[in-house]
Amino acid sequence: MKREFLKDLGLTDDSIDKMMSEYGKDIQGVNSKLASAKEQRDSFKPQIDDYLSSWNRMNNELLPIWNIQDQVI
C-alpha cells in the first residue's frame, strides 16, 4: 500500500499513519507464517530425497526381474 494512494483518497496524515501501522502488523504476521512454512518445507526435503533415492535403487534392482518375467510370460 502506498501513502500517495491513500493521500489521493483524501485521508489525513494521521489516518494514513494508523492504516500503515496496522498494515505493517498484518504483513509481519503473514511474513512470519511464510517463513515458518518455508522452514517446515525445507525440513522435509532431505527425507523426500532419501525416499526418492530408495525408490530409484529398488526400481533399478527390480527392473531386471520384471524384464525376465515379461520374457517368461
HUBELQUI-V127351 format. One record per residue. N is the residue number from 1. RES is the residue in one small letter. SS is DSSP state (H for helix, E for strand, L for the rest). OMEGA is omega in whole degrees, -180 to 180 (none if undefined). Layout:
{{N	RES	SS	OMEGA} {N	RES	SS	OMEGA}}
This chain:
{{1	m	L	-178} {2	k	L	180} {3	r	H	-179} {4	e	H	179} {5	f	H	-180} {6	l	H	179} {7	k	H	179} {8	d	H	177} {9	l	L	177} {10	g	L	180} {11	l	L	179} {12	t	L	179} {13	d	H	179} {14	d	H	178} {15	s	H	180} {16	i	H	179} {17	d	H	180} {18	k	H	179} {19	m	H	-179} {20	m	H	178} {21	s	H	179} {22	e	H	178} {23	y	H	179} {24	g	H	178} {25	k	H	179} {26	d	H	-179} {27	i	H	178} {28	q	H	178} {29	g	H	180} {30	v	H	180} {31	n	H	178} {32	s	H	178} {33	k	H	179} {34	l	H	179} {35	a	H	179} {36	s	H	179} {37	a	H	178} {38	k	H	178} {39	e	H	179} {40	q	H	178} {41	r	H	-178} {42	d	H	179} {43	s	H	179} {44	f	H	-175} {45	k	H	179} {46	p	H	179} {47	q	H	179} {48	i	H	178} {49	d	H	177} {50	d	H	179} {51	y	H	179} {52	l	H	178} {53	s	H	178} {54	s	H	179} {55	w	H	-180} {56	n	H	179} {57	r	H	179} {58	m	H	180} {59	n	H	180} {60	n	H	178} {61	e	H	-178} {62	l	H	-177} {63	l	H	178} {64	p	H	179} {65	i	H	178} {66	w	H	179} {67	n	H	178} {68	i	H	178} {69	q	H	180} {70	d	H	-179} {71	q	H	-178} {72	v	H	-177} {73	i	L	none}}
